[in-house]
Amino acid sequence: MAEKPEAVKVLYCGVCGLPAEYCEFGPEFEKCKPWLIQNAPDIYPDLIKESGGNEVDKVSDQMQSTSISAGGSSTSQPEEVKRLPGGKVKKKDKKEVIIEKVVRNKRKCITTVKGLELFGVKLSDASKKLGKKFATGASVVKGPTEKEQIDVQGDIAYDIVDFITDTWADVPETSIFFIEDGKKVPAA
């Protein structure tokens, strides 16, 4: 029998998040150079010749000093930023509930509620409560952005704000918005 191939271990850049071999094609190659000289000298030997070895000493001294000082006090440590491959910064979702009324078949409406899960609300429980309160069908569905949302049959957009704020105290009325004519309008 043939042997199973072993998984390839890839070294990812600590600055931009790309594999080290691809840093030169990334958006922050100048920022990556000190990290590459320190951690991947075999991949870019030209960088060591370019810097004359002085930069390697500077980087190693800097890394040692930061690791010692970071252990002493946690308040001076910068906030960690989540980076996606390619160096893009991942944005945190804003904590807001968006309510949108969608008209279908010229007279039937569906009210969609997005963002309740960001406040710790379980969507399946919320859809049951909304269905009972408004005596209509309510279900959890995946929206166009692959995030789950609640679809409620009927035009209950303005009544739903009071129900949400009364039922879930964690959801402030200032974080509830309507989508009207393609514009986000505060509910308060």
Legacy VTK file of the C-alpha trace (Angstrom):
# vtk DataFile Version 3.0
C-alpha trace
ASCII
DATASET POLYDATA
POINTS 188 float
0.000 0.000 0.000
1.052 3.553 -0.650
1.978 5.739 2.287
-0.252 8.643 3.179
1.339 12.009 2.391
2.193 14.195 5.348
0.564 17.568 5.823
2.710 20.516 4.838
3.538 22.897 7.677
3.167 26.499 6.533
4.819 29.446 8.271
2.445 32.420 8.347
3.716 35.965 8.694
3.072 37.536 12.087
2.471 40.949 10.511
0.229 40.467 7.487
-1.087 36.925 7.998
-0.010 35.631 4.585
2.251 32.604 4.156
5.837 33.853 4.472
6.594 32.983 0.835
3.862 35.385 -0.319
4.666 38.383 1.897
6.439 40.156 -0.947
3.131 40.214 -2.849
1.138 41.477 0.134
0.213 45.057 0.972
2.622 45.462 3.913
5.910 43.969 2.714
7.995 46.814 4.185
6.449 46.174 7.613
6.975 42.419 7.197
10.707 42.631 6.442
11.964 42.748 10.071
9.699 39.836 11.013
10.843 37.817 7.987
14.528 38.459 8.741
13.998 37.220 12.293
11.676 34.240 11.673
12.221 33.151 8.050
15.792 34.023 6.985
15.996 31.011 4.664
13.030 32.194 2.560
14.388 35.715 1.899
18.220 35.574 2.129
18.438 38.805 0.097
16.868 40.745 2.962
19.728 39.804 5.298
22.314 40.886 2.712
20.379 44.124 2.169
20.331 45.023 5.843
23.911 43.894 6.483
22.904 41.923 9.572
22.349 45.075 11.658
18.598 44.861 11.357
18.580 41.286 12.656
20.230 42.423 15.876
17.823 45.360 16.218
14.794 43.131 15.688
15.976 40.484 18.146
16.709 43.134 20.793
13.339 44.759 20.202
11.479 41.439 20.437
13.263 40.499 23.671
12.557 43.879 25.264
8.877 43.786 24.334
8.394 40.270 25.672
9.949 41.238 29.011
7.994 44.488 29.339
4.702 42.868 28.266
4.972 40.346 31.094
5.330 43.110 33.676
2.245 45.145 32.909
-0.822 44.176 30.946
-2.206 47.724 30.706
0.435 48.955 28.239
-0.207 46.062 25.873
-1.984 47.197 22.688
-5.400 45.806 21.861
-5.222 42.692 19.674
-6.636 43.161 16.194
-8.077 40.193 14.318
-6.443 39.959 10.899
-7.689 37.919 7.983
-5.328 36.396 5.418
-4.159 39.149 3.129
-3.682 41.595 5.992
-7.250 42.843 6.114
-8.569 43.797 9.542
-11.725 41.968 10.595
-14.392 44.372 11.776
-16.512 43.573 14.777
-20.236 43.464 14.158
-22.022 46.541 15.469
-24.520 45.707 18.171
-27.699 46.818 16.487
-31.050 45.328 15.552
-32.228 46.074 12.031
-35.925 45.750 11.141
-36.947 45.734 7.502
-40.338 45.388 5.838
-40.335 43.479 2.552
-43.439 43.520 0.331
-44.173 40.428 -1.738
-47.038 39.703 -4.139
-48.060 43.400 -4.069
-49.944 43.227 -0.768
-48.323 40.697 1.566
-45.544 41.825 3.870
-42.704 40.110 5.668
-40.903 41.838 8.522
-37.280 40.733 8.937
-35.394 41.174 12.194
-31.584 41.023 12.027
-29.008 41.324 14.798
-30.846 40.016 17.861
-28.208 37.306 18.338
-25.565 39.981 18.998
-27.371 40.788 22.263
-27.349 37.154 23.409
-30.926 36.386 22.323
-31.529 32.861 21.072
-33.201 33.300 17.687
-35.369 30.182 17.857
-36.879 31.326 21.176
-37.325 34.865 19.839
-39.166 33.630 16.738
-41.559 31.587 18.901
-42.284 34.591 21.121
-42.821 36.869 18.118
-45.147 34.332 16.494
-47.238 34.007 19.660
-47.358 37.732 20.373
-48.473 38.768 16.886
-50.445 35.580 16.088
-48.541 34.983 12.880
-45.869 32.771 11.375
-42.292 33.473 12.388
-39.187 31.508 11.475
-35.406 31.684 11.611
-33.890 31.750 8.123
-30.486 32.434 6.608
-30.372 35.817 4.948
-28.463 36.821 1.822
-25.288 37.406 3.863
-25.433 33.862 5.306
-26.345 35.255 8.740
-29.481 34.072 10.455
-32.458 36.399 10.745
-36.083 36.143 11.835
-38.826 36.460 9.217
-42.265 37.375 10.607
-45.323 37.358 8.367
-47.188 40.644 8.294
-46.437 44.336 8.716
-45.548 44.556 12.406
-42.523 46.820 12.039
-43.572 49.575 14.458
-45.195 47.315 17.063
-42.147 45.079 17.215
-39.866 47.745 18.732
-41.844 47.949 21.984
-42.067 44.162 22.153
-38.306 43.715 21.711
-37.383 46.308 24.343
-39.945 44.941 26.834
-39.061 41.266 26.322
-35.266 41.572 26.211
-33.918 44.227 28.551
-30.400 43.887 27.096
-31.573 45.433 23.804
-31.750 49.240 24.158
-34.157 51.167 21.958
-31.275 53.322 20.693
-29.739 50.306 18.958
-32.875 49.423 16.960
-33.042 50.723 13.378
-35.507 50.526 10.489
-34.601 50.218 6.819
-36.875 52.611 4.934
-36.318 53.347 1.246
-32.846 51.862 1.483
-31.805 54.156 4.355
-31.177 53.204 7.979
-33.457 55.202 10.275
-33.342 55.035 14.100
-36.449 53.593 15.725
-36.283 55.931 18.731
LINES 1 189
188 0 1 2 3 4 5 6 7 8 9 10 11 12 13 14 15 16 17 18 19 20 21 22 23 24 25 26 27 28 29 30 31 32 33 34 35 36 37 38 39 40 41 42 43 44 45 46 47 48 49 50 51 52 53 54 55 56 57 58 59 60 61 62 63 64 65 66 67 68 69 70 71 72 73 74 75 76 77 78 79 80 81 82 83 84 85 86 87 88 89 90 91 92 93 94 95 96 97 98 99 100 101 102 103 104 105 106 107 108 109 110 111 112 113 114 115 116 117 118 119 120 121 122 123 124 125 126 127 128 129 130 131 132 133 134 135 136 137 138 139 140 141 142 143 144 145 146 147 148 149 150 151 152 153 154 155 156 157 158 159 160 161 162 163 164 165 166 167 168 169 170 171 172 173 174 175 176 177 178 179 180 181 182 183 184 185 186 187
